[in-house]
Amino acid sequence: VGYLSEDDIMCSAARCLENLGRKMAEGKAVGHEYSMLFCVPCVGRYFSLVGQENREGDLIVSGLRPEGLPLFGYYGFNEICPTFGTDGTLFNRTHTDSIVICAF
């Protein structure tokens, strides 16, 4: 059983945006172009922000706005995300209470 606090949710969303920005900058440096962003946070994160449910969404929208890219997303009940296995290789697995943002 996990425990999500408002601070944990906001911190992980900010880290996710920072990582995405860094990866996009690396991609742009080698000629990649991006046309849209796709975001799927777990609905558990939404419900954990009692009384401030839009706080994470507002952070995501404001953090992505400088890119000027369309944002598509929804709250999911389960996400698929690359995760490191015990041997260090990445594999996709489903889990909850996470946030996934992809640039296309």
N, C-alpha and C positions, 0 to 999 in steps of 0.2 A: 504494500500500500504506500502510495506516495503522498506527499503533502506539498501543495502549491501555495505560495504566498504571493501577494500582489507584487512585492519587490522581485521575487524570482521570475515571475511572468514578464515583467517589464524589462528586467535585465537580460533575459534570454532573447526577447524580441529585439532589443537594441543590439545584442551580439550577433544575432542572425542578420540584421541589416548591415552591420559593419563587415561581416564576412562576405555577404553578397556584393557589397560595394567594392571590396578588395578583389574578389574574383572577377567581377565585371571589368574593373580597371585593367587587370592582367589580360583579360580577353581582348579588350579594346587595343591594348598595346601590340597585339599580334594580328590586328585587323578584323576581329569579330565585331559584328553589329547586333544590337538587341532591339526587338520590336515589342515585347510585352513581358510582363511579370505575372507570375502565378503564385498565389499564397494560400496555404491551407493550415490554419491553426486548429488545434483540437477544441471542440466545443467546451470541454472541461475547463480550459483556460478562461473562456468567456464567463462561465458561471462562477469561477473563483474570484472574479473581480466584482463582487457584489456591490451594487450601487454605482459602479464605475465601469460597467460592462464595455463601453466603447473606448476605454483608455488605450488598450493594446492596438485596436484598429486605427485609432487616431495617430498613434506613434508610427505605425507602419505606413500609413498614407503620407504623413508629413516627412518621414524619413526617405521615402521613395520619390517624392515630388520633384526634387532637382533633376532626376533622370528624365522627366517628362514622358515616361512610358505608361501606356495603359496598364492598369492593374486589374486582374481577374482573380477571384478567390471565393472561398466559402469556408464555413466552419465544418469540419469533418468529425466523424466519430472514431476514426482510425486513420493513421497516416502511414505511408510507405516512405522510408527514408534510408539512405545508405548508412550502415553501421559497421564499425570495425569488429571483425571476428577475433578470436583468441590468437590466431596466427597472423594478425595484422592486415589481412585482406578485407576489402569492403564487400558487403553484400546488402541487398535490400531486405528490410524486415518491417513488419507493421508494429506500431506501438501507439500509445495515446499520450495526451497532455503535452504534445510537442508542437512545434511550428516548423513549417517547410515553406521556403520561398525560392522559386526558380526563375531564372531569366532566360527567355527564348529570343 
